[in-house]
């Protein structure tokens, strides 16, 4: 059975200067198609089995703010419940 992974880019949001924080979040919210901030915050903290093209798109947005991919992600396996 494949191991499911949780992707969080909350760590990367903390690497952006205060002046750019709101602009970054607005760009990410639009890119992810989130209609509400609540939905965006959920995706920012817990995006299960993220497709590669979404991950690369998020990394491209962060690169405009000089945040490298290794500084963006917290990726953890999801424990399967019996």
Protein Blocks (a to p, Z undefined) as FASTA:
>chain_A
ZZdddddfklmmmmpcfklmmmmmmmmmmmnopabfklmmmmmmocghiafklmmmmmmm
mmmnopafklmpccddddddZZ
